Amino acid sequence: MQSHYNYVFDDITNTYNFVTKNDILYRVAFIIDETFSTISGEDISNVFQIIVEKTNDEVEPYDSKVSNTIEHIIERFFQKIENSLIYVCSDNDEKAEKRHLVFNRWYKKSKCKDSIIKIDSIVSIPINENEKLKLFTSFLFHKQNSNFEKLVAIYNQLEKVLSEEK
């Protein structure tokens, strides 16, 4: 039995789509992220943000095939070793930390960790004198990415730059 769901790439929406056994549609997209170019002042290509969207609000029972399918899609993404991926969970719905923990658990169990490095940062951005917005972020890149040192240095500047943008 296949360990992941069959998925299709939709050329119109530029998303990978799959439907679970509970008839829930998921979409996975890789969006070009210009943050690293903005921070460095250089043209940094092949940096993407991953968006995983469940198209309805139903609570779905745990389904390992969902994470296996997303892992399979990410493995395909990293077949191009110069690609890198940033994952951002905004805490505006107070579920960011939970999503971040799920992503961490997925990575720890995945076969991807043999070739893909993941680093994390929790970024606090002042909203006003009394409030801060927390962004739970992860940055993933292939071990053979020739620009990994530069990419990590830029990623490490993320909190400082976002805090200054206010």
Order of alpha helices (4+ residues) and beta strands (2+ residues): beta-beta-beta-alpha-beta-alpha-beta-alpha-beta-beta-alpha-alpha
